[in-house]
Amino acid sequence: MFASKSDLQRIFRIETWLRAVDDIDRTILSMLQENADIPGKVIADAVNLSTSAIERRISKLKQDGVIEKIVAVVSPKAVDRTLSVLVELEIQNEHRHTLEQFQRWLDRAPEVQSCWYVTGDMDYVLLVAVRNLDDYNSFIERLMREQQALVRKYKSLIALKTVKHGLGLSVLE
């Protein structure tokens, strides 16, 4: 997606915050990334602050957009979405309106877990989570039918084994 004015303002707030970040905030972020349900008291004890001070810091991190959202990471096995496929897409043209429309389509596709607009031979890389190859084929058929004017070609990479799966970012210096 293209950065809007509000996106740029949020990025600027985050960059400003990062210049002023201290070790306590980094520890809080690290602990929350490991377990978002961790009690404030446990964090407070780890950094030698009061629970209320930790709650204020976490609220500020949320307000500043440093913590974007708190989510539950669902087991693919539990919801029968054990087939992960990386899909490389090459598109016909890169006109802004066309890209925005395509990105909205991808955002609405429930099978697409993640999507990146990339450099190189391909234009997009998708992470698709489905039950099985039949579901994946249905997704590809829908993609090619509904986006036939845009998608030139695709390449599928089926994950045989997940070696590492994480959402956490390195926040400690």
Backbone as a chain_set.jsonl record, in Angstrom:
{"seq": "MFASKSDLQRIFRIETWLRAVDDIDRTILSMLQENADIPGKVIADAVNLSTSAIERRISKLKQDGVIEKIVAVVSPKAVDRTLSVLVELEIQNEHRHTLEQFQRWLDRAPEVQSCWYVTGDMDYVLLVAVRNLDDYNSFIERLMREQQALVRKYKSLIALKTVKHGLGLSVLE", "coords": {"N": [[0.836, -1.174, 0.0], [0.33, 2.339, -0.425], [1.808, 4.991, 1.405], [-0.192, 6.948, 3.454], [-1.031, 10.302, 4.521], [-1.676, 10.17, 7.268], [-0.452, 7.729, 7.888], [2.227, 8.415, 7.504], [2.503, 10.348, 9.494], [2.127, 8.746, 11.762], [4.337, 7.048, 11.513], [6.361, 8.948, 11.818], [5.864, 9.665, 14.501], [6.525, 7.25, 15.733], [9.24, 7.023, 14.976], [10.231, 9.256, 16.307], [9.669, 8.489, 18.934], [11.332, 6.231, 19.085], [13.854, 7.38, 19.102], [13.927, 8.316, 21.654], [13.665, 6.146, 23.242], [13.963, 4.042, 26.078], [15.788, 1.684, 28.131], [13.984, 0.418, 29.804], [11.479, 0.567, 28.46], [12.164, -0.972, 26.242], [12.556, -3.458, 27.447], [9.983, -3.938, 28.397], [8.585, -4.105, 25.941], [9.862, -6.337, 24.83], [9.14, -8.347, 26.67], [6.328, -8.31, 26.43], [6.047, -9.09, 23.772], [6.814, -11.699, 23.934], [4.872, -12.766, 25.613], [1.821, -11.633, 25.611], [-0.107, -11.656, 27.549], [1.1, -11.392, 29.955], [1.204, -10.547, 33.362], [1.071, -7.176, 34.577], [2.358, -6.796, 36.985], [4.414, -8.689, 36.997], [6.074, -7.714, 34.984], [6.647, -5.236, 36.122], [8.096, -6.021, 38.411], [10.333, -7.071, 37.144], [11.581, -4.843, 36.062], [11.838, -3.097, 38.123], [9.848, -1.14, 38.73], [6.697, 0.435, 39.587], [3.513, -1.206, 39.294], [1.521, 0.459, 38.27], [3.068, 2.377, 36.942], [4.113, 0.836, 34.906], [1.758, 0.186, 33.541], [1.063, 2.75, 32.636], [3.19, 3.254, 30.891], [2.799, 1.193, 28.993], [0.296, 1.954, 27.976], [1.038, 4.379, 26.789], [2.81, 3.418, 24.838], [0.989, 2.093, 23.221], [-0.684, 4.234, 22.476], [1.1, 5.799, 21.014], [1.439, 4.222, 18.84], [3.412, 2.346, 18.755], [3.003, -0.162, 19.877], [1.002, -1.876, 17.958], [-1.253, -3.587, 17.944], [-2.884, -5.98, 20.057], [-2.879, -9.377, 19.784], [-4.184, -12.744, 19.371], [-2.289, -15.578, 18.746], [-3.112, -18.044, 16.708], [-3.158, -21.556, 16.566], [-2.329, -23.215, 13.61], [-2.99, -25.918, 13.229], [-5.125, -26.265, 14.978], [-7.231, -24.98, 13.723], [-7.348, -26.2, 11.345], [-5.655, -25.308, 9.186], [-3.214, -26.076, 7.863], [-1.601, -26.13, 5.622], [0.825, -24.213, 4.264], [1.602, -21.778, 1.898], [3.859, -20.034, -0.034], [3.398, -17.489, -2.287], [4.441, -16.158, -5.242], [3.842, -13.335, -7.146], [3.532, -11.905, -10.348], [2.664, -8.914, -11.821], [0.664, -7.238, -14.362], [0.704, -4.426, -14.784], [1.781, -1.477, -13.039], [0.168, 0.631, -12.172], [-0.998, 3.141, -10.016], [-3.763, 3.206, -9.165], [-4.632, 0.667, -9.959], [-2.928, -0.984, -8.448], [-3.768, -0.301, -5.847], [-6.425, -1.205, -5.898], [-6.002, -3.952, -6.305], [-4.567, -4.571, -3.985], [-6.541, -4.131, -2.088], [-8.233, -6.258, -2.757], [-6.578, -8.425, -2.061], [-6.376, -7.942, 0.679], [-8.936, -8.559, 1.509], [-9.063, -11.264, 1.021], [-9.449, -14.206, 2.69], [-7.633, -16.296, 2.894], [-5.121, -15.24, 2.632], [-2.498, -14.603, 4.626], [-0.322, -12.901, 4.98], [1.156, -10.255, 3.081], [3.444, -8.924, 0.792], [4.71, -6.215, -1.033], [7.172, -6.218, -3.335], [10.648, -5.886, -4.413], [12.483, -6.892, -7.356], [12.193, -9.803, -9.529], [9.522, -10.597, -9.241], [6.407, -9.096, -8.185], [4.755, -9.186, -5.934], [4.693, -10.977, -2.85], [3.002, -13.506, -1.286], [1.749, -14.937, 1.716], [-0.009, -17.725, 2.125], [-2.508, -19.466, 3.81], [-4.057, -22.498, 4.03], [-6.38, -25.33, 4.069], [-5.768, -27.565, 2.463], [-4.466, -28.851, -0.693], [-6.574, -28.712, -2.536], [-8.099, -26.553, -1.537], [-6.172, -24.578, -1.867], [-5.886, -24.58, -4.661], [-8.453, -23.686, -5.328], [-8.32, -21.094, -4.296], [-6.302, -19.992, -5.989], [-7.551, -20.248, -8.478], [-9.726, -18.498, -8.093], [-8.318, -16.099, -7.686], [-7.028, -15.832, -10.214], [-9.252, -15.686, -11.876], [-10.741, -13.461, -10.903], [-8.848, -11.465, -10.935], [-7.734, -11.433, -13.446], [-7.02, -9.534, -15.383], [-4.903, -8.299, -14.26], [-2.965, -9.997, -12.967], [-0.112, -11.442, -14.184], [1.525, -13.756, -13.958], [2.126, -16.496, -11.692], [3.907, -18.082, -9.006], [4.249, -20.913, -7.02], [5.294, -21.844, -3.797], [5.462, -24.42, -1.76], [5.343, -24.913, 1.65], [7.237, -27.24, 3.343], [7.973, -27.721, 5.91], [7.757, -25.903, 8.901], [10.268, -24.034, 10.05], [10.907, -21.834, 11.577], [8.733, -19.643, 13.151], [7.538, -16.568, 13.801], [6.469, -13.528, 15.326], [7.585, -11.558, 16.713], [9.726, -8.701, 17.103], [13.131, -7.695, 17.182], [13.912, -5.804, 19.878], [15.698, -5.152, 21.74], [18.794, -3.596, 22.264]], "CA": [[0.0, 0.0, 0.0], [1.049, 3.59, -0.416], [1.701, 5.647, 2.703], [-1.05, 8.122, 3.517], [-0.532, 11.34, 5.429], [-1.767, 9.671, 8.652], [0.591, 6.716, 8.045], [3.508, 9.107, 7.652], [2.512, 10.971, 10.818], [2.331, 7.668, 12.737], [5.736, 6.63, 11.376], [7.168, 9.994, 12.427], [5.724, 9.529, 15.957], [7.293, 6.079, 16.137], [10.664, 7.348, 14.862], [10.528, 10.173, 17.398], [9.686, 7.68, 20.15], [12.5, 5.36, 19.096], [15.037, 8.157, 19.475], [13.881, 8.566, 23.092], [13.363, 4.899, 23.924], [14.915, 3.678, 27.12], [15.93, 0.244, 28.357], [12.761, -0.103, 30.437], [10.498, 0.357, 27.402], [12.622, -2.105, 25.431], [12.283, -4.673, 28.216], [8.52, -4.108, 28.372], [8.229, -4.58, 24.602], [10.37, -7.696, 24.685], [8.325, -9.248, 27.492], [4.988, -8.389, 25.854], [6.11, -9.873, 22.54], [6.918, -13.109, 24.329], [3.599, -13.176, 26.205], [1.009, -10.418, 25.757], [-0.954, -11.809, 28.738], [1.917, -11.325, 31.166], [0.685, -9.539, 34.296], [1.875, -5.968, 34.763], [3.171, -6.965, 38.202], [5.618, -9.441, 36.631], [6.931, -6.762, 34.27], [7.075, -4.247, 37.113], [9.153, -6.626, 39.219], [11.522, -7.27, 36.306], [12.251, -3.562, 35.764], [11.868, -2.31, 39.359], [8.9, -0.025, 38.718], [5.379, 0.067, 40.101], [2.58, -1.731, 38.291], [0.849, 1.595, 37.616], [4.028, 2.986, 36.01], [4.166, -0.064, 33.743], [0.505, 0.373, 32.806], [1.158, 4.04, 31.928], [4.127, 3.085, 29.777], [2.155, 0.37, 27.97], [-0.715, 2.811, 27.353], [1.751, 5.331, 25.93], [3.309, 2.665, 23.684], [-0.18, 1.872, 22.357], [-1.114, 5.541, 21.965], [2.075, 6.255, 20.023], [1.45, 3.312, 17.701], [4.535, 1.414, 18.841], [2.253, -1.417, 19.966], [-0.088, -1.67, 17.007], [-2.426, -4.307, 18.419], [-2.666, -7.189, 20.84], [-3.593, -10.436, 19.068], [-3.958, -14.132, 19.751], [-1.678, -16.357, 17.683], [-3.9, -19.275, 16.669], [-2.478, -22.726, 16.016], [-2.896, -23.662, 12.325], [-3.584, -27.248, 13.396], [-6.398, -26.15, 15.691], [-8.264, -24.494, 12.803], [-7.169, -26.957, 10.105], [-5.021, -24.488, 8.133], [-1.84, -26.551, 8.024], [-0.819, -25.982, 4.4], [1.306, -22.852, 4.037], [2.148, -21.622, 0.556], [4.349, -18.72, -0.446], [2.996, -17.281, -3.67], [5.065, -15.006, -5.89], [2.974, -12.843, -8.21], [3.985, -10.859, -11.265], [1.467, -8.242, -12.313], [0.754, -6.662, -15.705], [1.102, -3.016, -14.719], [1.897, -0.987, -11.666], [-0.521, 1.906, -12.008], [-1.392, 3.319, -8.619], [-5.156, 2.806, -8.947], [-4.684, -0.783, -10.117], [-2.278, -1.572, -7.274], [-4.624, -0.107, -4.677], [-7.563, -2.103, -6.058], [-5.502, -5.303, -6.098], [-4.226, -4.704, -2.578], [-7.812, -4.277, -1.363], [-8.674, -7.626, -3.005], [-5.732, -9.285, -1.231], [-6.725, -7.703, 2.074], [-10.219, -9.236, 1.772], [-8.935, -12.71, 0.81], [-9.192, -14.791, 4.009], [-6.513, -17.227, 2.848], [-3.859, -14.493, 2.636], [-2.081, -14.215, 5.974], [0.586, -11.761, 4.848], [1.415, -9.861, 1.699], [4.502, -7.932, 0.651], [5.003, -5.637, -2.342], [8.611, -6.425, -3.27], [11.496, -5.614, -5.557], [12.97, -8.11, -8.005], [11.461, -10.33, -10.678], [8.102, -10.645, -8.913], [5.905, -7.846, -7.607], [4.169, -9.463, -4.627], [4.868, -12.29, -2.228], [1.902, -13.758, -0.361], [1.743, -16.127, 2.564], [-1.378, -18.234, 2.059], [-2.753, -20.586, 4.722], [-5.264, -23.227, 3.623], [-6.51, -26.692, 4.592], [-5.175, -28.583, 1.601], [-4.201, -28.412, -2.066], [-7.843, -28.338, -3.18], [-8.396, -25.177, -1.112], [-5.201, -23.688, -2.507], [-6.273, -24.466, -6.069], [-9.643, -22.819, -5.373], [-7.84, -19.72, -4.101], [-5.602, -19.565, -7.199], [-8.561, -20.091, -9.532], [-10.447, -17.25, -7.805], [-7.372, -15.017, -7.953], [-6.814, -15.676, -11.654], [-10.527, -15.301, -12.483], [-11.149, -12.12, -10.494], [-7.759, -10.507, -11.175], [-7.094, -11.873, -14.682], [-6.46, -8.404, -16.117], [-3.745, -7.767, -13.543], [-1.939, -10.985, -12.651], [0.529, -12.021, -15.36], [1.869, -15.128, -13.636], [2.379, -16.767, -10.284], [4.761, -19.217, -8.677], [3.89, -21.415, -5.7], [6.307, -22.521, -3.001], [4.746, -25.076, -0.666], [6.187, -25.136, 2.826], [7.281, -28.628, 3.786], [8.159, -27.719, 7.362], [7.998, -24.586, 9.473], [11.487, -24.065, 10.853], [10.76, -20.737, 12.54], [7.548, -18.813, 12.954], [7.499, -15.594, 14.875], [5.97, -12.197, 15.044], [8.345, -10.618, 17.532], [10.833, -7.951, 16.534], [14.217, -7.44, 18.117], [13.8, -4.459, 20.425], [16.821, -4.94, 22.648], [19.97, -3.16, 21.507]], "C": [[0.889, 1.249, 0.0], [0.808, 4.286, 0.915], [0.814, 6.878, 2.592], [-0.427, 9.14, 4.468], [-0.578, 10.846, 6.88], [-0.733, 8.577, 8.92], [1.939, 7.381, 8.28], [3.616, 9.783, 9.017], [2.762, 9.925, 11.898], [3.773, 7.196, 12.713], [6.65, 7.66, 12.025], [7.085, 9.917, 13.95], [6.554, 8.361, 16.464], [8.784, 6.385, 16.074], [11.087, 8.302, 15.968], [10.618, 9.412, 18.708], [10.941, 6.834, 20.211], [13.776, 6.104, 19.468], [15.095, 8.359, 20.988], [13.642, 7.286, 23.899], [14.426, 4.6, 24.984], [14.903, 2.158, 27.314], [14.677, -0.368, 28.987], [11.694, -0.38, 29.384], [10.887, -0.832, 26.522], [12.344, -3.435, 26.153], [10.789, -4.966, 28.226], [8.093, -4.688, 27.021], [8.668, -6.031, 24.396], [9.503, -8.691, 25.446], [6.915, -9.404, 26.913], [4.975, -9.182, 24.554], [6.197, -11.363, 22.838], [5.588, -13.632, 24.86], [2.786, -11.91, 26.482], [0.094, -10.466, 26.972], [-0.173, -11.685, 30.041], [1.358, -10.235, 32.094], [1.652, -8.351, 34.443], [2.801, -6.07, 35.964], [4.475, -7.694, 37.89], [6.596, -8.525, 35.889], [7.504, -5.748, 35.251], [8.217, -4.787, 37.97], [10.444, -6.767, 38.425], [12.294, -5.978, 36.068], [12.288, -2.617, 36.961], [11.057, -1.023, 39.275], [7.59, -0.507, 39.319], [4.519, -0.454, 38.945], [1.892, -0.588, 37.556], [1.788, 2.304, 36.635], [4.141, 2.147, 34.743], [2.91, 0.113, 32.899], [0.504, 1.685, 32.039], [2.075, 3.923, 30.714], [3.503, 2.267, 28.645], [1.075, 1.182, 27.252], [-0.081, 3.8, 26.385], [2.291, 4.63, 24.681], [2.173, 2.381, 22.699], [-0.612, 3.176, 21.696], [-0.196, 6.03, 20.862], [2.169, 5.339, 18.806], [2.638, 2.362, 17.68], [3.985, -0.005, 19.007], [1.024, -1.203, 19.102], [-1.372, -2.357, 17.441], [-1.985, -5.507, 19.236], [-3.507, -8.281, 20.172], [-3.319, -11.793, 19.695], [-3.351, -14.84, 18.544], [-2.32, -17.741, 17.735], [-3.091, -20.386, 16.005], [-3.112, -23.125, 14.69], [-3.551, -25.035, 12.425], [-4.966, -27.165, 14.028], [-7.537, -25.713, 14.778], [-8.118, -25.114, 11.412], [-6.71, -26.074, 8.942], [-3.528, -24.814, 8.129], [-1.002, -26.466, 6.763], [-0.469, -24.508, 4.211], [1.981, -22.789, 2.68], [2.619, -20.186, 0.393], [4.03, -18.588, -1.926], [3.668, -16.016, -4.17], [4.184, -14.612, -7.063], [3.69, -11.791, -9.047], [2.734, -10.235, -11.855], [1.742, -7.561, -13.649], [1.254, -5.223, -15.688], [1.106, -2.565, -13.274], [1.313, 0.416, -11.529], [-1.085, 1.992, -10.603], [-2.802, 2.819, -8.335], [-5.291, 1.281, -9.006], [-4.077, -1.481, -8.907], [-3.162, -1.463, -6.04], [-5.819, -1.054, -4.722], [-7.138, -3.548, -5.787], [-5.175, -5.544, -4.625], [-5.479, -4.819, -1.715], [-8.359, -5.699, -1.539], [-7.886, -8.589, -2.111], [-6.1, -9.154, 0.246], [-8.016, -8.431, 2.452], [-10.129, -10.758, 1.629], [-8.571, -13.383, 2.126], [-7.998, -15.748, 4.03], [-5.163, -16.524, 2.974], [-3.553, -14.022, 4.048], [-1.224, -12.962, 5.943], [0.807, -11.487, 3.369], [2.483, -8.783, 1.701], [4.603, -7.501, -0.802], [6.525, -5.544, -2.385], [9.335, -5.949, -4.521], [11.908, -6.944, -6.178], [12.091, -8.533, -9.159], [9.951, -10.359, -10.45], [7.698, -9.354, -8.211], [5.344, -8.02, -6.196], [4.597, -10.838, -4.161], [3.756, -12.403, -1.186], [2.235, -14.952, 0.512], [0.29, -16.553, 2.661], [-1.483, -19.446, 2.982], [-4.097, -21.213, 4.373], [-5.266, -24.625, 4.23], [-5.688, -27.695, 3.796], [-4.963, -28.023, 0.194], [-5.475, -28.04, -2.815], [-8.225, -26.907, -2.817], [-7.434, -24.187, -1.763], [-5.551, -23.498, -3.984], [-7.498, -23.582, -6.239], [-9.257, -21.359, -5.214], [-7.188, -19.194, -5.384], [-6.585, -19.358, -8.354], [-9.349, -18.799, -9.34], [-9.569, -16.036, -8.095], [-7.253, -14.77, -9.455], [-8.103, -15.27, -12.38], [-10.855, -13.84, -12.177], [-10.098, -11.062, -10.781], [-7.024, -10.816, -12.478], [-6.469, -10.727, -15.474], [-5.17, -7.893, -15.483], [-2.631, -8.786, -13.348], [-1.403, -11.613, -13.938], [0.888, -13.485, -15.123], [2.105, -15.249, -12.138], [3.273, -17.989, -10.158], [4.436, -19.617, -7.242], [5.072, -22.129, -5.06], [5.601, -23.109, -1.791], [5.716, -25.358, 0.474], [6.087, -26.594, 3.247], [7.348, -28.722, 5.299], [8.377, -26.279, 7.806], [9.195, -24.701, 10.404], [11.419, -22.993, 11.934], [9.523, -19.94, 12.161], [7.492, -17.832, 14.107], [6.964, -14.273, 14.393], [6.764, -11.126, 15.775], [9.474, -9.959, 16.767], [11.899, -7.758, 17.6], [14.113, -5.996, 18.601], [14.94, -4.143, 21.377], [18.053, -4.589, 21.813], [21.08, -4.171, 21.556]], "O": [[2.057, 1.194, 0.384], [-0.277, 4.18, 1.487], [1.037, 7.743, 1.745], [0.574, 8.865, 5.128], [0.364, 11.072, 7.64], [-0.193, 8.487, 10.023], [2.703, 6.962, 9.15], [4.685, 9.794, 9.627], [3.514, 10.171, 12.841], [4.373, 6.968, 13.764], [7.609, 7.297, 12.706], [8.097, 10.081, 14.632], [7.211, 8.463, 17.5], [9.523, 6.052, 17.001], [12.185, 8.174, 16.51], [11.525, 9.646, 19.507], [11.559, 6.721, 21.27], [14.678, 5.529, 20.078], [16.174, 8.549, 21.549], [13.438, 7.348, 25.111], [15.613, 4.871, 24.802], [14.091, 1.452, 26.717], [14.35, -1.527, 28.736], [11.068, -1.44, 29.404], [10.026, -1.608, 26.107], [11.942, -4.415, 25.526], [10.379, -6.117, 28.079], [7.328, -5.65, 26.97], [7.922, -6.844, 23.85], [9.17, -9.756, 24.925], [6.369, -10.506, 26.906], [3.999, -9.872, 24.261], [5.701, -12.186, 22.068], [5.211, -14.776, 24.605], [3.031, -11.205, 27.46], [-0.431, -9.433, 27.389], [-0.74, -11.859, 31.119], [1.074, -9.125, 31.645], [2.873, -8.513, 34.432], [3.894, -5.503, 35.967], [5.521, -7.362, 38.447], [7.801, -8.561, 36.14], [8.695, -5.44, 35.217], [9.194, -4.082, 38.222], [11.532, -6.6, 38.976], [13.512, -6.002, 35.892], [12.718, -1.47, 36.836], [11.512, 0.042, 39.692], [7.395, -1.703, 39.535], [4.78, -0.168, 37.777], [1.701, -0.662, 36.342], [1.336, 2.784, 35.596], [4.252, 2.684, 33.641], [2.992, 0.181, 31.673], [0.003, 1.743, 30.916], [1.764, 4.436, 29.639], [3.659, 2.607, 27.472], [0.959, 1.096, 26.03], [-0.6, 4.03, 25.292], [2.234, 5.189, 23.586], [2.373, 2.424, 21.485], [-0.874, 3.212, 20.494], [-0.658, 6.612, 19.881], [2.89, 5.637, 17.853], [2.85, 1.651, 16.697], [4.45, -0.936, 18.35], [0.12, -0.448, 19.46], [-2.456, -1.786, 17.324], [-0.856, -5.982, 19.116], [-4.717, -8.12, 20.015], [-2.359, -11.971, 20.444], [-3.859, -14.705, 17.431], [-2.105, -18.507, 18.674], [-2.421, -20.161, 14.997], [-4.32, -23.355, 14.641], [-4.563, -25.286, 11.771], [-5.871, -27.911, 13.655], [-8.694, -26.046, 15.035], [-8.685, -24.625, 10.435], [-7.299, -26.092, 7.861], [-2.688, -23.944, 8.361], [0.203, -26.708, 6.818], [-1.348, -23.667, 4.022], [2.819, -23.626, 2.347], [1.873, -19.241, 0.649], [4.353, -19.47, -2.722], [3.492, -14.938, -3.602], [3.819, -15.455, -7.882], [4.364, -10.906, -8.519], [1.846, -10.941, -12.333], [2.893, -7.334, -14.022], [2.12, -4.846, -16.478], [0.508, -3.198, -12.404], [1.883, 1.277, -10.86], [-1.593, 1.006, -10.071], [-3.017, 2.087, -7.369], [-5.991, 0.685, -8.188], [-4.637, -2.452, -8.397], [-3.292, -2.42, -5.276], [-6.186, -1.64, -3.704], [-7.852, -4.284, -5.106], [-5.479, -6.608, -4.086], [-5.474, -5.534, -0.713], [-8.887, -6.283, -0.593], [-8.471, -9.468, -1.477], [-6.129, -10.146, 0.974], [-8.169, -8.871, 3.591], [-11.03, -11.468, 2.075], [-7.475, -13.153, 2.638], [-7.416, -15.979, 5.09], [-4.175, -17.14, 3.374], [-4.243, -13.164, 4.598], [-1.379, -12.07, 6.777], [0.663, -12.371, 2.524], [2.44, -7.849, 2.501], [4.585, -8.339, -1.703], [7.117, -4.858, -1.552], [8.719, -5.65, -5.545], [11.7, -8.001, -5.584], [11.335, -7.729, -9.705], [9.184, -10.16, -11.393], [8.545, -8.616, -7.707], [5.445, -7.118, -5.365], [4.832, -11.742, -4.962], [3.586, -11.535, -0.33], [2.929, -15.873, 0.08], [-0.543, -15.833, 3.212], [-0.642, -20.343, 2.936], [-5.136, -20.553, 4.413], [-4.28, -25.052, 4.831], [-5.007, -28.553, 4.357], [-5.251, -26.855, -0.067], [-5.453, -27.136, -3.651], [-8.629, -26.133, -3.685], [-7.832, -23.093, -2.162], [-5.514, -22.378, -4.495], [-7.575, -22.809, -7.194], [-9.79, -20.488, -5.902], [-7.483, -18.081, -5.819], [-6.459, -18.399, -9.116], [-9.613, -18.083, -10.306], [-10.03, -15.059, -8.685], [-7.364, -13.633, -9.913], [-8.043, -14.579, -13.397], [-11.205, -13.074, -13.075], [-10.423, -9.877, -10.863], [-5.84, -10.508, -12.613], [-5.477, -10.938, -16.171], [-4.428, -7.135, -16.108], [-1.461, -8.46, -13.548], [-2.15, -12.239, -14.689], [0.605, -14.348, -15.955], [2.26, -14.259, -11.423], [3.379, -18.809, -11.07], [4.358, -18.766, -6.356], [5.761, -22.92, -5.705], [5.186, -22.374, -0.895], [6.77, -25.963, 0.279], [4.996, -27.115, 3.478], [6.848, -29.674, 5.899], [9.101, -25.525, 7.155], [9.136, -25.387, 11.425], [11.828, -23.223, 13.072], [9.306, -19.611, 10.994], [7.407, -18.236, 15.267], [7.005, -13.952, 13.206], [6.631, -9.936, 15.491], [10.098, -10.569, 15.899], [11.59, -7.668, 18.788], [14.217, -5.066, 17.801], [15.123, -2.992, 21.774], [18.316, -5.212, 20.784], [22.14, -3.954, 20.968]]}, "num_chains": 1, "name": "protein.A"}
